Amino acid sequence: MCFGCSPANPIGFKLNFTMQDGICRTTFTASKEYQGWNGFMHGGLIATLLDETMAQWLWLKDIGVMTAEMTTRYSLAVPVETPLTIESEKTGGRGRLHIMEGKLLLPDGRIAVRATGKFLQLKPDSNLLDGIL
């Protein structure tokens, strides 16, 4: 079961995604259980949100991928108990390699965190997808 998107994962984020005008979006509000410093979301969980949203852009286009590399830049602290928007788009790639960008936005529209990722498309005979959702 996927931690990010599976509705059956009891401890997962249970994210729902939409695609509009080439942008994949989801929303998330972190509870206090997801904090690192008091009142602020844990950075590793923020990275998970961005990773999941970048990968989902490809999954929504029926391209099965796994993360190969990801770089995350934190500009602003992300408070818990605040509605967040996470967006991603494809910026390049070649062959089985897909280059993605993601951003996490605060309610006022400021970009708190940016990420870039390289995703490797799975081979058609891969069994890695079995039971993921």
Protein Blocks (a to p, Z undefined) as FASTA:
>chain_A
ZZklmmklmkbnoiacddeehiacddddddfklpcbehiacfklmmmmmmmmmmmmmmmn
opacddfbdcdddfbdcdehiacddddddfbdehjbccdddddddfkopafbdcdddddd
ddfklcklgokZZ
